[in-house]
Amino acid sequence: MNIILPFILNDGLLRGRFVKLDSLMSDALCHQHHPKMIEQILAESVTVALMLSSFLKYEGLFTMQIQGKGPVTLLVVDITSEGKVRTSVRYDEKLLPQDNKKLQDIFGTGVLVFTVDQATQQDERYQGVVELSGSSLAEAVEKYFQSSEQILTHLLLFSREKNGLCQTGGLVVQLMPDNTSSNEKRLDAFETACVLADSLKKVEFFDEKLSAEKLLFRLYHADHLLLFPAKQVSFACRCSEEKVKKMLRGFSTQELDAMYQNGEIQVDCQFCGKTYCFKKGEWE
Ligand SMILES: [Zn+2]
């Protein structure tokens, strides 16, 4: 089961997303070999990116990047409007922290960048950039919504390893801009939703007998919970021979000359691990 389940509470005063990913992360990571710490941050990043993309209406590609100056220099998650997800990461293994997994220890100073490329409108590109702050990715995203969008947001992320597979997911609730209810009522509703969200235990979240719908009902049955249809998501890469050829055509002869090994240029896709090999000029 790999799903995003949208919901609203208190007649639309609050909105939320429940994300649970089983096979998706294993599919996305089986071509990549990373230390556990990196797998965990990728799992959390994919969950966050799914939450954010699902708040937006788009036809095309949503991309979330974390650019850092620390051990991890670049983390990318992209999601098509059809729900195809892929991720990649660049880091220096020697510099990774041992136990301390605070966000700043992993990325150093960094920025979170969101972009939406609409497939239908060539020049319409939404971009959001925010400094990476807070001690966890969840906190960083809460701060992003508070400072850039003025939307109170609460986010919980879970990840674990089971039988060598990476499982992940989480829950996000947001207070919607609303003029009809008093500020006090709105803040009260948000506060309650946060306390209830925080009561969700990791063991409950990963309990295979509890569906997403059941878990949400347990938490929010007294808050006019309204569920929308769940969206299925899956891992898929969009690389192709044509795209790699196009990329090679963008390099100078000098740059290409430095890439040859045994008379061939080999390009490995960072997302899915697929290898493309070209002899001289085959990309023309
Ligand atoms: Zn690929």
Residues whose N, C-alpha, C, O or C-beta is under 5 A from the ligand:
A	BS01	ZN	C237 R238 C239 C269 F271 C272 G273 K274
